[in-house]
Amino acid sequence: MGSGLFFYVVLENFVKPRMLDKKLQAHPLLIFLSLIGGIKEFGIMGLVVGPVTVTLVVILWDFWKLYRRELILNKGHR
């Protein structure tokens, strides 16, 4: 049981942030803080809820930046 917990902690705190960093271009510290914040707010379920919430915020932020860029570019063509 102890070794399983060890591997889980290593995967969640070191492997998962590196994988998410490459896909989302999010800083590993942001992912780590999302894990800590998720645990603080939601307990053990926060290991999932925290990173998912931060991932959604990052994706929405990227969409917002694209929307703003398109809005600015389209105003110049009118």
N, C-alpha and C positions, 0 to 999 in steps of 0.2 A: 504494500500500500504506500509506503514512504517513497519508494523509487518511482511509482506511478505519479505521485503528487509532484515529485522533483521534475520529471519530464514534462508534465503539464505546465508547471511554472516556467520552465525554460522555453517551451514552445510559445506560450502566451506572451512572455516578456521580451524575448529576444528574436525568435524566428518570425512570428506573426508581424511585429512592427516592421521588420526589414522587407517582408513580402508586400505589406500594404504601402510602404514607402515607395517602392518601385512602381506600383500601379497607380497610386493616388498622388504621388509626388508630395506627400505630407512628411513633415519632419518627424524623425523617430521620437523626439521629446514630446511632440503633440500626441502621438499614439500612446506613449507611456503614460502621459498625464490623463488621457482618456480612460486608460485601464484603472488608474488610481482613483479618478473621480467616479467612475462607474461603480467600483467596489464600495467607495464611501457612501454613495447614494442608494445603491440597489443591492448591496451585499454580493454574494457569489454570482448572481445573475448579472451583476455589473460588468463582469469580465466580457460579456457579450454586448450588453446594452451600451456601455460607454463607447467602445470603438465604433459600433454601428451608428450611434448618434453623431459622433465626430465625422465619420465617413459621409453621412447624409449632409451635414453642414458643409463639408468641403465640396461635395458634388453640387449642391445648390449655389454655393459661392462661385464656382466655375461657370455654371449656367448664367448666373447674374452678370458676370463679367462679359460673357459672350453676347448676352442680350444688350448690354450697354454699348458694346463695341459696334454691334449691328445697327443700333439706334443712331449712334453718332455718324456712322458711315452713310446710312440712308438719308440723313438730314442734309448731307453735303450734295446729294444727287438730285434734289428736288428743284 
